[in-house]
Every structure is written in structure tokens, then in C-alpha cells.
Amino acid sequence: MKLLFSIIVPIYNVEKYLNQCIDSIINQSYKHLEIILVDDGSSDNSGAICDKYAASDKRIKVIHKANGGLSSARNSGLKEASGNYIIFIDSDDYYYRLDCIEKIAATISSKNADVVVIPPIHFDDEKSIYTYKDKKYLRSEVAEHNKEDALKYAFKYDFFKACAWDKAVKSEIIFKNKMFFIDGLFSEDIDWCAMLVNYISSLDCLEEPMYAYRQRNGSITKSLSCKHISDILYQIEKWAGSAKKSNDNIMLGYLAHNYVMLLEVYSKVSASEKRKYLDKIKTYSYLLKYDYSLNVKKVKRVYSILGLYATLFILKTVRK
């Protein structure tokens, strides 16, 4: 049976970018798609754009709902999905290549992996420049190994990250384990991808960049707040205790990457009240021991020599 992919697009006030996103989906060379456009209470022309596409393509289903945030929109899409694999795409991004889904389908037919990682290429919206950050996506190092070794390799080169949009996931795993996103959280992909680490048994990847990840003014990194700190901490806390107790080094390695992201976010938040989180942040510094990631190794080295405050200062000044 030919694989059916459910592609879920959460949409909120992106009329400037939405046509490019949807066109990149409907024009894929692989046509057996279910396209779910979730208009999350947009106040611009996004909802009308969705309806126009649905009128001309039977594969498209549109959900109009009150604004509830990214998690709510994705969950609404999941509840309507019937594909063998689920793929999310952010509505200001687009597929860089029109054979992306075809490549994913071929990869699945080869190894039947639970998750296929899709390499992104970064697109600077202001400068119209593409940048490919080679993360060494090598199928021979992923698909040919067991889950633990595959994830260790993916962690090492930083391509199994807390992102929902760069993965095609077997739908039976999502629905069997009730893998929905937590409403109201920032960085909600941390928890969702932790569930992937917990529940999948195999991993695969494409080797070429397929997904254009748009970097633009007004992105979330421009407006970081203490809620970002508390929400990331909450998600690390949710998984770290049980992982440490059961010696789940793979989960701890995944959380180590997100601990580094927590330090980066903390270093960039300007509010003085962020200091109340410092003691808790220090509590989870043990995660740096699980340094499968080259990035985590670097931060661990700085932390062990110079301490937390110097590490935060360096992350603030070096990591843009």
C-alpha cells in the first residue's frame, strides 16, 4: 500500500509567507498527501488563503479555530490526521526541494524507521541568503544502527533537536502514546521530542537539505522572557528525574542539549527577575556529564573551568 502522509500546517497571521509554504507542499512530486491547514484565529488574510487552496485541491482540509497557540493548532491537526506518517511544517517555512516527501517515502520503504529526520537549510529572509549548516546527516551512521547508537550519533552532530518540523513520525506511535503538545508552553517541542526519544525504536534521516527554515525579524528569539526560562525548566524537570533514576543515558543526553539551550535563553533574557531561576538551573548542571553532543562538550568544558556565571556571559556574547 502506498504511504499516506499527513502534513499539518499551524497558521497564524502569516499571509506574507503562506502561499510559498502551501505551494511547496501541493507541488511535491509525491502526491499521496493529506494536507491539514489549521488557521489558529488569524486576523489577517491567512484564513481566506487557506480556503482558496482547499477549493482547488481535494487533498486539503482547513480547520478554522479560535487562537490557542502553536500547541493547540498542532493538536487540532493531529486529531484530524489519518496518514501513516505525520509531518509538521511551520507556515513561514517551505520545502526547499519538491522531491522532499518522495525522498522520505523511499527512505521509509527501505528501512521502515519510526522517525525520519529532514535536514533544514536556513533562509535569511532579509538578505535572501541560504545557509546550509552541515550536521553530518549520514544514513550509514543512523539507519544501520540500533536506536541508542543512532541517537548518540544524531546528538553528537546536533541533528536530533527539540523540533517537531524536521521529522516525519510514524502516526501509530503518536496516537498509541497520546503524543500531544502541552498547551501554553514556550519551546513545547522539548517535551514532544522527549516522548519520541522514549517511544521510538528506530531512526533514519535524509542526507540532503530539504526544508527551508526561515529566519526573519519578529522571531521568538527577539522577545525572550522569563516564561521561556520557566517553561524550558519545567520540561527538563518533567523528564530528568525518572531518566536519572533509571540510568536512561540516552534521555539524559537529549536533555543535556536542552540544558545548554536553557543556559543560552537565560543569558539573553534581560529581566532582572530571572535571577530567581539560578538555583534550579544549577541543580541540573549534572546533565552536562551526558555530553554526546559536541556542543554540550564545549559548554561543559567552559562550565567546569569557569563556572556558571562566566558560561552565561560567554553564551550571551558569543552565541548569536
C-alpha positions in Angstrom: 0.0 0.0 0.0 1.3 3.5 -0.9 2.1 5.5 2.2 -0.2 8.4 3.1 1.5 11.4 4.7 -0.5 13.8 6.8 1.2 17.2 6.6 0.0 19.6 9.3 0.5 23.3 9.0 -0.3 25.5 12.0 -1.1 29.0 10.8 -1.3 32.4 12.5 -1.1 35.7 10.7 1.4 34.7 8.0 -0.3 35.9 4.9 3.1 37.2 3.6 4.6 33.7 3.6 1.7 31.3 3.4 1.4 30.9 -0.4 5.0 29.9 -0.7 4.6 27.3 2.1 1.4 25.7 0.7 2.7 25.8 -2.9 5.8 23.9 -1.7 3.5 21.2 -0.3 0.9 20.8 -3.1 3.7 20.8 -5.8 5.6 17.9 -4.2 6.4 15.1 -6.7 4.9 12.6 -4.2 1.1 13.2 -4.4 -0.4 10.8 -1.8 -0.8 13.6 0.8 -3.4 14.7 3.3 -2.8 18.5 3.9 -4.3 19.9 7.1 -4.2 23.7 7.3 -5.0 24.9 10.8 -6.0 28.6 10.9 -5.4 29.4 14.6 -7.6 32.5 14.7 -5.7 34.6 12.2 -6.7 38.3 12.0 -5.1 38.8 8.6 -5.9 37.1 5.2 -4.4 33.7 6.2 -7.8 32.0 6.7 -9.1 33.1 3.3 -5.9 31.9 1.6 -6.4 28.5 3.2 -10.0 28.3 1.9 -8.9 29.3 -1.6 -6.4 26.5 -1.7 -8.9 24.0 -0.3 -11.4 24.9 -3.0 -8.9 23.8 -5.7 -7.2 20.8 -4.1 -9.2 17.9 -2.6 -6.3 16.8 -0.5 -6.5 20.0 1.6 -8.6 20.2 4.8 -8.9 23.5 6.6 -9.6 23.9 10.3 -10.6 27.4 11.5 -10.4 27.8 15.3 -10.1 30.4 17.9 -6.5 31.4 18.7 -4.9 29.0 21.1 -1.2 29.0 20.2 1.1 26.7 18.4 0.5 23.6 20.6 -3.3 23.9 20.3 -3.1 24.3 16.5 -0.9 21.3 16.1 -3.1 19.2 18.4 -6.2 20.2 16.3 -4.4 19.0 13.2 -3.3 15.7 14.8 -6.9 14.9 15.7 -7.9 15.1 12.1 -4.9 13.2 10.7 -5.2 9.8 9.1 -1.9 9.3 7.4 0.7 6.6 8.0 3.2 9.3 8.9 2.8 12.7 10.4 4.8 15.7 9.3 4.6 19.3 10.6 5.7 22.3 8.7 5.7 25.8 10.1 3.7 28.2 8.0 6.5 30.7 7.4 8.8 27.9 6.2 8.6 25.9 3.0 10.1 22.8 1.3 13.4 23.7 -0.4 13.0 20.8 -2.7 9.9 19.4 -4.4 11.1 15.8 -4.0 11.3 16.0 -0.2 8.3 13.8 0.5 9.3 11.4 -2.3 12.7 11.0 -0.6 11.1 10.4 2.8 8.8 7.8 1.3 11.8 6.0 -0.4 13.7 6.1 2.9 10.8 4.6 4.8 10.3 1.8 2.2 14.0 1.0 2.7 14.1 0.7 6.5 10.6 1.4 7.8 12.0 3.6 10.6 9.8 5.2 13.2 11.2 8.6 12.6 13.0 10.2 9.5 14.9 13.4 10.2 14.7 16.1 7.5 17.8 18.3 7.1 17.0 22.0 7.0 18.6 24.8 5.1 18.5 28.2 6.7 17.0 31.1 4.8 17.7 34.7 5.8 14.5 36.5 4.9 16.1 39.9 5.0 19.2 39.1 2.9 17.6 36.3 0.8 20.6 34.1 1.5 20.6 30.4 2.1 23.0 28.8 4.5 23.4 25.1 5.0 24.8 24.1 8.3 26.2 20.6 7.6 25.3 18.4 10.6 26.7 15.2 9.0 23.4 13.6 8.2 24.7 10.1 7.2 22.2 7.3 6.9 25.0 4.7 7.3 25.5 6.1 10.9 21.8 6.2 11.7 19.7 3.7 9.9 22.2 0.9 10.1 22.4 1.0 13.9 20.2 0.4 16.9 18.2 3.2 18.5 20.8 4.0 21.1 23.7 4.2 18.8 21.7 6.1 16.2 20.6 8.7 18.7 24.1 9.1 20.1 25.4 9.9 16.6 22.5 12.3 16.0 23.2 14.0 19.3 26.9 14.3 18.5 26.3 16.2 15.4 23.3 18.1 16.7 20.6 16.9 14.3 18.1 15.3 16.7 16.9 18.5 18.2 13.8 19.7 20.0 12.0 20.4 16.8 8.7 18.9 15.5 9.0 20.4 12.0 12.2 18.4 10.9 10.8 14.9 11.4 8.4 12.5 9.8 6.9 10.3 12.5 5.0 7.1 12.3 1.5 8.0 13.3 0.8 4.8 15.2 3.5 5.8 17.7 2.0 9.3 18.2 -1.6 8.0 18.7 -0.7 4.9 20.8 1.3 7.1 23.2 -1.1 10.1 23.1 1.7 12.4 21.9 0.0 15.7 22.0 1.6 19.1 22.7 1.2 20.8 26.0 -0.9 24.0 25.6 0.6 27.3 26.7 4.2 26.4 26.8 7.1 28.1 25.0 9.6 25.6 23.5 6.9 22.9 23.7 8.9 20.8 21.2 11.2 19.8 24.0 8.6 17.6 25.7 7.2 16.2 22.4 10.6 15.2 21.2 11.4 13.7 24.6 8.4 11.4 24.0 9.9 10.5 20.7 13.2 9.6 22.4 11.2 7.5 24.9 8.9 5.7 22.5 10.6 5.1 19.1 12.7 2.1 18.3 14.4 3.2 15.1 15.7 6.3 13.4 16.6 7.3 9.9 17.5 10.5 8.1 17.7 12.1 4.7 21.2 13.3 3.7 20.4 16.5 1.7 18.8 19.7 2.8 15.1 19.6 2.1 13.3 22.1 4.4 13.8 25.9 4.2 13.9 27.3 7.7 13.1 31.0 7.5 14.9 33.3 9.8 13.1 36.7 10.0 12.6 39.8 12.1 9.9 39.2 14.8 11.0 35.7 15.6 10.6 34.4 19.1 14.3 34.9 19.9 13.7 38.7 19.6 11.2 38.6 22.6 12.6 36.1 25.1 11.1 36.4 28.6 11.2 34.7 32.0 8.4 32.4 30.8 10.8 30.9 28.3 13.1 30.1 31.1 10.4 28.6 33.4 8.9 26.6 30.5 12.1 25.0 29.5 13.0 24.2 33.1 9.6 22.6 33.5 10.1 20.3 30.6 13.6 19.4 31.7 12.3 18.6 35.2 9.5 16.5 33.8 11.9 14.0 32.3 15.2 14.3 34.2 14.1 12.7 37.5 12.9 9.4 36.0 15.7 9.3 33.5 18.4 9.8 36.2 16.7 7.2 38.4 16.6 4.6 35.6 20.0 5.5 34.2 18.5 6.3 30.9 21.6 7.9 29.4 20.0 8.5 26.0 17.2 10.6 27.6 19.8 12.4 29.7 21.9 13.1 26.6 18.8 14.6 24.9 18.1 16.7 28.0 21.8 17.9 28.1 21.3 19.5 24.7 18.2 21.3 26.0 20.0 22.3 29.2 22.5 24.2 27.0 19.6 25.8 25.3 18.3 26.8 28.7 21.6 28.5 29.5 21.5 30.3 26.2 18.0 31.6 26.7 18.8 32.6 30.3 21.8 34.6 29.1 19.7 36.5 26.6 16.7 37.4 28.8 17.1 40.9 30.1 14.6 40.9 33.0 16.2 41.2 36.5 13.6 38.7 38.0 15.3 35.9 36.0 17.7 35.5 38.9 15.1 33.5 40.9 15.8 30.6 38.5 19.5 30.4 39.1 19.5 27.9 41.9 17.3 25.5 39.9 19.4 25.9 36.8 22.5 25.0 38.9 20.6 21.9 40.1 20.5 20.5 36.6 24.1 21.2 35.7 24.8 17.4 36.2 23.2 16.9 32.7 26.4 18.3 31.2 28.0 14.9 32.1 26.0 13.4 29.3 28.0 15.1 26.6 27.3 13.0 23.5 26.9 16.3 21.7 30.0 18.2 20.6 28.2 21.4 21.5 27.5 20.1 25.0 31.1 19.1 25.4 32.2 22.7 24.7 29.8 24.2 27.2 30.7 21.5 29.8 34.4 22.4 29.4 33.8 26.1 30.0 31.4 25.4 32.9 33.8 23.1 34.6 36.7 25.6 34.4 35.0 29.0 34.7 31.7 28.2 36.4 28.1 29.2 35.7 28.3 32.9 35.5 31.2 33.0 33.1 29.5 30.4 31.0 26.4 32.6 30.8 28.4 35.6 29.9 30.2 33.8 27.1 27.0 32.3 25.7 25.5 35.8 25.7 28.4 37.4 23.8 29.4 34.5 21.5 26.1 32.8 20.5 24.0 35.0 18.3 
